Amino acid sequence: MTNFKVKGTKGLDYRWVAALDAVIANGSFEKAADTLFITQSAVSQRIKQLEKLVAQPVLIRENPPQPTAIGRKLLGLHQRVQLLEQELIPELMPEGQSSAVTVPISTNADSLATWLLPALTPLMKAQALELSLIVGDEVRSLNRIRSGEAVVAISTEPNPLHGCSAQYLGKMEYLCVSTPEFKARFFPNGMNAETVSKAPAVVFDRLDDMHTLFVSERFNLPTVGWRSHMVRSSEAFVKMAKLGVAYCLIPRLQIEQELSTGELVDLCPGDGVTRQLYWHHFSTEGGVLADMTEACLRYARNVLA
């Protein structure tokens, strides 16, 4: 097992990092002690030993406690070590006594709503994989690997982090859609700066720049001043569009049936948004993690071709 070497120390004791992980996961020293079956004083002592080793604080002692930058790196290391152990232990156990590997994945909502779960279904059915999904924007999903929260990320960034690999998944094509009735009400003569500024749209959150770039580039509109609902759900985007209360950018893959029946219409034929997606993971992975990567690459490259 890898050790941090600091002058005057014997290296990293993973019980210290487990204590840090328990404090952050449970939100307090008291609950961490209950989880680890040790005293609260012992938890505090392990954290102090860890901070002595790295010569700086590993958490911010607020309510709830939050990891510092070095604390996040240690949590990421702890998580990767746990994954390696989960993969190794089944090989050491008698047949039939293996357990599933829990993998934290940072994914964008649209991948989760379309291709990701079908890609991982065979591994989940084989009880080889348990998911811990962290849903956010695909532009910032790599931050979850940086912080140690995830070991895999789906991102629009093609360049890998240090120690990681980035493999091309395919392209997600977004269409600007609404119901025919919504189009007749808000865009009777087509989309222009005036009509777009008055029609309610849908955005994922305050950091979502896809729709902002779409309207600013095509209609020379500012980044603020047009109407929008904020909805952190890919499925809710589709629901709101089908209810006729807004127009929005939705992956073509997600609304093929609605487009074929005419329930939704493309407001800008031939002028949608395309985003390239990449699968980021640690370069040293093997076993179930390698199987997961292979399954996702194969499935995504088929449906996102």
N, C-alpha and C positions, 0 to 999 in steps of 0.2 A: 504494500500500500504506500502511495506517495506521501512523503513527509515534507513540511516546510522546515528548512534549517535556518535557525537564527542563533547568533553567537550567544552562548551561555544557556541554551535550551536543549532539550532532547527531541524537539520536533513537535508536530501537531498531534494532539490527542483528539480523535474523532468524537469522543464523548463531549468535548467542549463545543464542537460545532453542532452536535445533536441537541445540546442544550439551547444554543442560539436558535436553531430551527424550531424547537418546541415553543420557545418564548414568542417568536414571531407568529407561528401558526396558531397559537392559542390566545395570543393577545395579552398575556400576563405571565409573571414569574410563578404565581400561585398555580395557575392551570397547567403550566409547563411541568411543574413539580408533580402534579397528579398524573400527568401523562407518562412521565418517566419513572414514576414510583420512587422518587427520592424527595428529600426535603427542599423547601424553597431556598434555604441557606445553601444547599449543595448546588442548586441551579445557579445561584448568584456567584458562587465560588468558581464554577466552571467557566462562566462568562468572563470573570475577572482574569482567570488563567489564560483564556483566549486573547483577551485584550493586552495582557502582559507579553504574550508571544509576538503579536503583531505591532505592539507599541503604539496603539491608537484605539479609540472606541470602535466597537463593532455594532452597536445599536444606539439609537437615540431613546433615552429613557423618558418617554412621554406616554400618554394613554390613548391608544395602545402603543407599545414599543415599535419602533421602525428601524430597519437595518441601515447602517451607514453604507457608503460605497464599498468599503472593504468587507463589510458584513454581507452585502449582496454577493460579492465574489466568493466568499466562503460558503454561503448557502448554495450557490451554483455548483461548487466543487462537491459539497455534501450530497447534492441531488444526483450528480453524475456517478459518484461512488456507490450510492444506493442502487442505481440502475445496473451498474456492473455486478454488484452482489446479487441482485435479483436474477440476472442472467446466468451467473456462475453456479449458484446454489442448486438449481434443478439438476445440473449435471452431477452433483455430488450426492443427490438424494436417490433413494430407491425409486424405480419406475412407478408412476402414478401419484407421486407425492409432490410434484412440481406446482408452482403457483404462477399466476399471471404477472407480467411486468407492467407496472404503472408508468405511463409516459405522459408528462405534461407537454402539450402542444399549443403553441401560440398560433391561432388561425384567424383569418378574416371571416366575417359573418357570411359572406357570399360563398366561399369555399365550403363552409360548414353546411350551408343550406343546399348545396348542389352535389359535389363529387366526393368530398372527404369521407363521409361516413360509409357510403357504398364501397369505397376503396379499402377501408379498414374492416369491413364486415367479416370477411373470411377469418381474419386473425382474432376478432372478438368472438366469433362462434367457436373457434378452436380453443377459447379460453386461454389464449397465449398473451392477450393484451388487454389492459384496462386503461381507459383514457381519462386524462385530466385536462379539459379544454379551457384555454384562456382566449376569449374572443375580443378582438379589437380591430383596429384599422390595419390594412396590409402594408401601409407605408411605415408604420411605427412598430410592427410586430417583432422586429429584431431586438428591440429594447428588452423584451422578455428574456431572451437568451443572455443579453448583457447583464441583466439584473439577477440571473440565476433562477428565475421563475419557470423557465421552459428549457427543454433540451432540443426541441424542434420548432421551427417557425416557417410559416408560409408568408412570403414577402415579395414586394415588387423590386427589392434591392438585389441586383445581380452579383454584387461583390460579397464574398463570405467574410465573417469575422475570423480573427486569429484562431487557429485550431479547428475551424469548421470548414465544411464544403457547401457549395451552393449549386444545385442542379435545376435545370430548366424544367418546369412543369407544363407550360403551355400558356395560351392567352385567354383571358376572360373578356368576352365582348359584351359591352353594355349598350342597351338601346334606351332612348328617351321615349317613354310610353305613357298612355293614358287611355281611358275609355273613349269610345266615339262621342259620347254625350259631353264629356269634359272638353274634348277637342272642339266640339261645336260651340260650347259656351265661352271658352277662354281664347281659343285660337281659330275663329271662324275664317279668317283670311291668312292663316299661317302664323308662325312664330316670329316675333320681332321684339325689339327692345321694350316697346311699350306693353305688349301683351304678356311677355315673360315676366316683367316686373310686377304684374298684377295677379298672376296665376300662382296658387299655392303649390310649392314643391315639397320634397321630402329629403332630408339629409340625415346621415347616421349620427353624427355628434358635432360638437363645435370644432373639432379638428379635421373633419371630413372636408377635403378640398375638391373632390371630384365634381360635384355639381357646380361649385363656385367657378372652377376653371372652365366648365362646359358653357355656362352662360356668359362669362366674361370674354372668352375667346370668340364666341359666335355672335354675340349681340352687344359687345362692348359695354357691358353692365359692370358696375362696381361690385366689390366683394360683399357689400352689405346693402340693405335697402329693398331687397325683394323678399317676398313672403315664403316662409318655409316651416314645415313641421320637423321636429327632431325626434327620430325614432331609432333606437339601437337594436333593430331586429330586421334581418333580411326578409324574413317571411312577412313581417308587417308592412314592408315596402310594397310587396305584391298585393296584400290585402287592401291597403289604402288606395292603390291605383285602381283595383277592381271595384272598390266602393264608389269611385268617381269623385273622391274628395281632394285629389292631388295628382300631379304628374311627377315622374321620377325616372332615374336611371336604374335599370334592373338588368342583371345578366340574361342574355338571350336564352342560355341553357335552362334558366329557371321559369321561363314563361312561354316555352314553345307551344304548349297546348292553347294558351290564351291568345297567342298571336294567330294560330291556325284557325281558331273559331271566330276571330274578330272581336272577342271580348276586350282585348287590348289592341291598340294600334301604335305603330311606330310613327312618332311625330317628326322625326328627322331621318327619313330613309337614306341609308348610305353615309350617315354622318353621326355615328355613335362614338363611344369611347372604348379603347382597347388597352388593357393592362397585362403586362407580362408577369407571370408568377414564377417564383423560385422556391425550392425546398431546401431550407438551411438545416444542417445537422452537424454534430461533431464527427470529425473525420475518423475517429477510432472505433466507431460503433460496430457491433457484430451481433450475431444471434437474432433474437426477435426484433431488435431495433433495425438491423439490416433488412430483415424480411419486411418490416413496416415501410421502410424507404422504398424498397423495390416495388411493393404493392401500390404505393401512392404514385410513384413515377409512372408505372405502367398504366394505371387507371386514368390518371390525369392527362397523360399524353394522348390517350385515346379520345376522351370526351372534350378536351380543350384544344384539340388539334386545329 
